[in-house]
Amino acid sequence: YLDAMEKLLKLGLRDAQQRELVRVAFHCCGQEKAYNPFYSHLLAALCNHDKAHRFTLRLCLWDALKEVDDWHAEESGRKKLANVARLLSHLWGSGALSLSLLMPVQLERLGPGGTLFVRLALRWLCLDHGEEALKQGAGKLSGAGA
């Protein structure tokens, strides 16, 4: 993934075109038949390289939260839901994004797809990065770990 990132950054793209890199990688992650960690590592590296990439990825995830109920309704969409939830858990666990991503989301208003998406992302965060990662993220949200 580092080689891919280096090559992408050497393309000399303008700002708007660079942000498109994030959208394309996000889309590809969702389209895979099974979760592919390549996209998680690539997106984490892009986020750590430039705040603009992090902002674009936050927008992609907020847009995804609006669509997950539709994804949940069909088999291919459930794979997409699971892949993107796993991506989100990696981004949280690696520190590329924080749990504050969920602050503007009205969790109580999420439909079944949104609820499943958030539950899967938090579950994988604990499984892949340990329960401590979840505690640290929650502590930062509450101000206790800031």
Phi, psi and omega in degrees: 000329179294321177297317179297316180297316180300316180293321178295318181290334179281354180292341179071038182283151174289170184305311182297322179290324178296320178296332179294332176303317180296314181298319181293314179297320178298313180298315180298321178302316180291335184273348180296148178293326177225157181305132178241110183296346178307314183294324178296315180292319179298312181294322177298317179295318178297318179297320180286340180278323187209129179299331180297323177294320179298316180297315179299319180294322176300317178297319178300317181290321177295320176297320179298321179299333177284339186254349189297332177294324176292320178298319184298336186284345182226153185303310181296328178291327179293326175295319178297315179303313181294318180297316182288325176296319178294321175301312181299318180297321178295318181296322175294312183295328180276349181085004179292326174229157178250165178296346178300345175307328182275351185303316181281355183275130176274091187301325181291344180261001179291143175279188182299323179292318179294319178296315179298318180302310181294318179298316179296315181299316180291322179297312180293329175301314180292317183292317185274331187238000178088153180299333180298326179297320178293317179297318179296316179297318179292323178297321178294324179294321183277349180095352182287327183254013184285000000 
